[in-house]
Amino acid sequence: MPMENIAVSGIPFPVSRIALGTWAIGGWMWGGADDRQAIATIHEALDLGISLIDTAPVYGFGHSEEVVGQALDGRRDKVAIATKVGLDWKDGKPFRNCSAARIRQEIEDSLRRLRTDRIDLYQIHWPDPSVPLDETARVLEDLHREGKVLALGVSNFSVAQMEQFSAVAPLAAVQPPYNLFERAIEADILPWSVEHGLAVLAYGPLCRGLLSGKMKADSHFGNDDLRSADPKFQAPRFAQYLAAVAALEAFAKERFGRSVLALAIRWVLDQGPTIALWGARKPEQIAGIDQACGWTLSADDKAEIDRILAAHITDPVGPEFMAPPGG
């Protein structure tokens, strides 16, 4: 099926509703980097119709952006780049820093690493309680007026923080965690975004691979793997989530003739003005993208999915473990 697209305010062309997420490409927290495979993955994504790539300076402490810039050499004008700002690091440990000086430094570093003269979507990675939000919004609006940034976004923000930011600078998008297992945004962030015309870039739509259908009870995660610290991947919860995935997989195959991975992505796309950030670092990890496009879930389908989740996950947990210091 052809790729679905969506308009994002400020970006001059519609972007794909499935974007490539590049956290793992940076290597840090994902067991190391393989640049050759990463570049092949980005090229494969473009060939499959993906026209939005999401990255961040902290992904490999600059490495992900460098790889994205290298991979897009000669193809930049056909792709929207979304990157982030506001996380600093020392000795390999990130912390929040949304000061004007840090942002001015980060934009130049990101432009250099990405080999570009503008960022299509520039997002505050995490709110920084030590810096007035108005200060952060003002410097980002300055970058917007200077043409270095085409659209502004935020990530991991509350509704109150988005309201405060948008009173100073135009807000085009929000990036929260969102998938079948992590749905807190449905209470407030998602409806607010719909009301105010924001695109919602859902990160973790496959929940760190849980919804890929490839996880097994004996799957092992090394110390340099984000999932080693994720409560979902630890007993007794891991067994609950695996059982839910197995039931969802059976439902997807019987009802639609599709994989649980395609079902998980389709579910995210059916929730509103959403973009699913499909994380991958090997070309084979984005196989099946087309199976998520061109169909929809009915209200009955969604109700059955909710019943499956309730039946198997008795001790759910959110993504709070990922928050960096300073929140």
N, C-alpha and C positions, 0 to 999 in steps of 0.2 A: 504494500500500500504506500502511496505517496506520503511524504512528511507533512504533518500539520504545522501551520504557522500562526503567529500571534503578533499584534502590534504592541510595541513598548514605547511609550511617550519619549520623544527625543532621539530615538534611533531611527535613521532614515529609511529603513526597510523592515518588513516583517521578519521576525526571527523564528527559528524552529521551536516547536513546543517540547522537543526533547533536546536538551543541551548536554554537552560533554563536560562532566565534572573532572577536575584534574588534581585533586588533593593527592591521590595515590601516585600520580606521575611524579610528584615532588620527592617521593621516597620516604620522607620523615613520617613516622608512625604507621608505615605500611610495608616495612621490611626491606627498605632500600629501593634504589632507582635503577631503571634500565632504559636509557635514553633512546636506543635504537627501537625498542618495542614501543616506547611512548610516542615517538614521532610517527611510527606506522599506525598506531591507534588513532592519532589525530587525523591523519590522512584518510583512514578508513571511515571515520566519522563524517568528514566532509563529503566523501563519496556517497555516503548513505543519506545525505540531505541535511545533516546538522549544520546550522549556520550561527550557533551561539556557543562559545566556549567560556566556561567559568573557571577562574583561577584565583590565586591570592599570593601575596608576597611570602606569607608564613608557610606556605606549602613547600617544604624543603628549604625554607629560608632563602627564597629567591629562585630556587632551581626550577620549580614548575613553570614560573613565568618565562624563564630563559628557554626552556624546552618548547613552550607554546610559541614564543617568538621565532624560534628556529624553524618550527614546523610550518608556520604560516608565511614564511618567506615566499613571495610571489603570489600568494593567495589571500593577502590581508583584506582587500576591499570586498571580498565576498563573505566575510565572517565578522560577526560582532563579538568583541572581547569584553567580558565582564570580569573585573578584578576587584580587589578590596583594599581597605586602608584602615589603620588604627590599631594594628597589633605590632608591637616591637618585640625584640627578643634579646636575651643575653645568655651566653653559655648554653645555647640550644633550648632555652626555656622561654616560651612566649608570655607576654603580659600586655595589658591594654594601654594604649597611648594614643589618644585622639587630639593631642595638642596641635595648634596651628603649625608650629615648627616641624613636628613629626610628619604631618600631612604634606607639607611643602617638600620635604625630603623624599617621602614615599612616592609621590606622583612622578618625580623625575627618575627615581630608581626604577619604577615600574615601566615607564615609557622606554627607558633604555633597554631593560631586559626583554620587553615585548617587541622591540624594534618597530615602534609605531609613534605617530605624532599625536594620537588621541586615544582615550579610553572610551568605549561606547557606553558602558555602564559601570560607574564607580560606586562601590558600596562600603559603608562602614561595617567592618567585620563584626565587632561587638561594641555595645555602648560602654563608654568609659566614665564611671561615676566621679572621677577625679578632675574632669574637665567639663566646664559648662557646655551643654549641648548646643546652645546658641553659637558659641565660639566655633565649634566644629562645623555646624551648618553654614556659617558665614564664609569660612575659608573654602568649603566645598562649592558654595555658590560662586565664589570668585573664580575657581578653576573652571566652572561651567561657563561663565561669561567669557573667560579667556580662550575657550574652545579646546582646552585640553581634555575636557570631559563632556560627553554629549548628554548623558542622563545620570541622575543620582539615585542611589538606592541605599537601603539599610539591611542589615542581617541581624537576627536574634534580638530585635527590638520589640518592646511592648507597644500597645496602641497609644498609651499616653506619650511615650517617647516619639512615636511617629507623628503625632499631632504637634508636639513641640518643634520637631525638626521641620515639618512642612509649613509651619508658620514663618520660617526664615528662608527656606530654599525649596524649590520644586522637587517633589518626590515621585519617582516613576515606578519603583519596584521595591519589594521586600523579599528577603530570603530567610525563611524559617525552616526548621526540620519538619518534614511532613511525609508520612507514609502510612500504610495500613495499621502499623503498630504504634505510631506516635502522632496523635491527632489533636493535641492541645489547642492548636491554632483555630480549630473550628468554633471555639467559644467566643473569640473576639477578633483576632488578627485577620482571619480569612474574610468574615463579613465586612470588616472595616475596609479592607483592601478592595473588595468588590464595590462597595459604596463610593470609594474615592478613585476608582479607575486605575489601581495599581496592578502591575503584573506580579504574580507570586511565584518566585523561583523556589521550588520545593527541593531542599537538599536532603540526601539520604532516602530517595524514594524506594530503594531496595533494602533499606535499613542495614547498611554495612554488609550487604551480601546475604542476609537472612532470607530475603524474599527472592533470591535468584533460583532457588530450588536445588542448589548444589551443596549446601551445608549438610554435614552428617554428624551424628552424635560424637564421633571420635575426631572431628575436625580440631586441629591444633593451631594456636595463635602464639607466635613468639612475643618476647618482651617488647620488641620494636613494632608492635602491631596494635593499633587502636583498640581492636576488639578484645585484647587481653584485659583491658580495664573496663569493658562494657558489661554491665550487669546482665544484659540479655544473653550474653554468651557464657554465663557461668551457671552452675547448678544451684538450685533446681530449675531456674527459669529457662535455661537453654532447652531443656526437654519440652517444656510447654510451648515455646515458640516453634520448635521443629515440628511438633505435632500439629500446630495450627497451619504451618506451611504445607505439610503433607495433605491436610484436608482441603486447603485452598487449591493445591495442585490438582487434586481429584476433581474438584468443582470446576476449575478452569478447563480441564480436558473434556469432561462430560458435557458441560454447557456450551462451550465455545470452540473446542478443539484447539485450544491454545495453552501455552505454558503459564505457570504461576508467575513467572517474571513478567510476561506480557500483561497478565491480569493486574499485577501490582502497579505497573506504569499506567495502564488504562484507567485504573481507579483514581490515581492522582490527577490525570488529565480531565476527568469528568467532574472534578470538584469546583471548578470555577475558572478564572483567568490564570491558569496554572501552567508552569513550565517545569518539567521533571528533569533534574540534574542527574544524568546517568553517569556514574563514576566508572572509569575504566583505565587500565594501563597496558592492556594487551588487546590486539585487534579482535581476537575471538570473544572478548568480554562484551563487545557491543553487537554481537550477532543476535538477530531477532528483533532489532529495533522496529522494523517495518510491521511486525506482528502486533505492536501496541497501537498502531494508527488505523484510522478509518472505520472504527466501530465504537459503540457506547454500551454502558451498563444501564439496565433498567432499574427502577426503584426496587423491584422484587430481587434483582440480582444483588443490589447493595445490601438489602435486608438479610439475604442469605449469608453474605460475607460477614456481616455483623454477628449473626448467630454462630457462625463457625469460630470467630474470634472469642466470643464470650464462653463458648463451650470448652475451649482448650487453654486459654490464658487466664489463669486465676490470680496471678500475682504480677500484673503489668508494671512496667517501669519506663520512664521517659529518657530523653537524651541528655539529662542535666550534667552527666559526668564529663561532657565535652567542654564545658565552660572554662575559659582560661582565668587565671587569677585577676582580681580587680572588680569582679561583679558583686 
